[in-house]
């Protein structure tokens, strides 16, 4: 891939990630569903893993409510049909009625499916408290 093509792909996936974050905050499961692969593996900081359907159910029922989400310090690996993004996610959530801060390192994998970029895998790890 040429540099211009790499930049276009990164911009498309970054925009899809922006839409995913907005859908999560809005608890818009329909918009979110359009961005997730049928084969999604979504690993939480607890080690629990969701499928596409179980993750959509959690958003739809507000098992987890996202109040704010943002990405920082992203690094990208772009290959034909595959984009990996690693960075830091910060935000606010409510999980089972308990507010919490989100501060995690993440790795996401996006694949090109039927001409559209879809999230195929997500894995997050909490940062250890600093002394």
Steps between C-alpha positions, in 0.01 A plus 500: 500500500616851424512766771190676366302175507619424854381844609159449336452162669607638838260794462211264413564269794551793737167646385333160554651489848361850568155379391536193723587711804207734429263202467627355828444828686154537342418132575405477132524125447372526141778740399751293693387177334586643161862547611558156655605185322278195536809324637584767760705400804479777763725438801441724801752600766348235727595230252135438414438471127191598307377392162343756270153414629585497869681832469209659314263366767713659775488836323130472414396411855742755646675232703788734440443868428774703343488870590818607325766326292813621327812353342858616543852400404390283209737292293392335178597193300331488162498201267270415211163423659626537858564796729635470852476795735658518843463787741349631817127531563375743763143551609220481749257210536231360722510125547209345684423837656856572612690791340853435391795649321628334187876513450613206292752394242326340204564310182232499235487311172289623209442291189366596161173309454289552188673832436446633856731515799364310798638442848602135524687492830552719806715435804549744788724497806476738795801708577652413835468779756815710515678554828 
